[in-house]
């Protein structure tokens, strides 16, 4: 397959890209660099780095457009409006501004293949237009389903525009040569748009962090976590769909009933200030900044339990990318998510965690309490995570699946 990409021009459209280290950026970055290592000339059309803080990174402020070289890839940055709050109007302005600026002066040259990373509609529209203009294959990687996200994600007014967003998304997907989805639970939604199942491939994300190597006790001491404390850690985006208020409410119960339980919320996002206000009177809550990339695996491993939370409404719109890092850490996972959603399915399949009712602090407190009282079970769940990564979520397996899909898209016999 390496020979197929040698000398080819590939254009990847992804709003999010390195140096962002959370969400979909690690996957778009690694995909682009993987193709470049196989001899492709890869251009990336991206926004200025802004996620998960929803603030443009300091090094990129004040710039309208720029080109930088990263890992053998030419990254073409375009400025867009970055909202500090998540409402339908502000999120729409974010999409429209990237669509407008990204469409003006795309990377020069005719690509042989265009790849769009969604959840951004703007990226899908730009990719679709450029592929059609040049008469080349268009592969769409679906990390989140935008129509479902508008309906389920908790953004104010999202339910009113869900059908419009879903219609635009459907047009992008129907015009694509091949579509990759990160979880099989997305299949029904995609095929319901009129896309034949023969054009959809399941390409799960892979873990992009290394196994922990540091001294666990030293890491806990540096973070201020006592030896006897049982630390429940959430790492990642502090957004609306996560419903992180349940963690603060769980900590409030623990302060009364389980004094050794500490809740740590690490990351950044639109809800960080709100969460800080809610937890201001709780001594057993830590609100931590994102860990540096080199420290991240050790911080995860220093916790006793890793938690993923979602609103009750979130079913099949997304699969949290944090799960791949959680599994690699060797810590048990507690998922406060919809019982029949894609996140619950993945946690159960891994065998590395338990699922409790979403937006229910009593259920979350009870689930964590069971692991506190049964250290043997907790250790067994944690040990299953790295094994699952090795079986299914290694970088080699993930990039191999993507390479196979993109090779298929480049093959003339691929059908639309």
Number of C-alpha atoms within 10 A of each C-alpha: 12 12 10 14 22 15 14 18 19 21 28 26 31 26 32 29 28 19 15 18 20 22 18 23 20 21 25 23 23 17 17 26 19 20 23 23 17 16 17 23 22 23 26 28 25 23 26 29 27 21 25 21 22 17 17 21 14 9 9 15 13 9 12 13 16 12 14 10 11 13 13 17 20 20 26 20 23 26 22 24 19 23 19 14 15 19 15 17 14 15 18 15 16 18 19 16 18 25 21 13 17 25 19 10 8 17 17 7 10 16 21 20 25 30 27 30 26 24 23 23 25 27 29 29 21 23 28 26 17 20 24 15 10 14 13 18 27 30 29 28 25 25 26 22 23 24 25 22 24 23 22 21 25 21 19 14 13 21 18 12 14 17 15 13 19 20 15 16 23 20 16 22 27 18 19 25 23 28 27 24 23 20 22 16 21 23 18 12 16 21 17 11 16 12 22 13 14 11 19 23 20 19 24 22 27 23 26 18 18 14 18 19 10 14 11 16 13 13 18 19 12 11 14 10 19 14 11 8 16 21 24 22 25 27 25 22 25 23 21 19 19 24 22 24 20 21 28 22 20 23 27 21 16 21 17 8 12 15 13 15 24 23 27 24 25 19 19 22 19 20 20 20 12 12 17 16 9 12 19 12 10 15 12 19 24 20 18 15 13 19 16 10 12 11 14 19 22 22 22 27 26 26 24 25 25 29 27 26 26 24 23 21 19 26 23 23 26 26 24 21 22 19 23 21 23 28 30 28 28 27 27 29 30 25 25 30 26 23 16 12 18 22 29 23 17 17 20 14 11 20 19 26 26 19 22 22 19 23 24 18 22 15 16 25 22 14 18 26 16 13 20 18 10 11 12 11 15 22 16 16 21 26 19 19 27 24 17 18 21 15 11 17 22 20 18 12 18 18 21 15 18 20 19 14 20 26 16 18 24 20 12 8 8 13 11 14
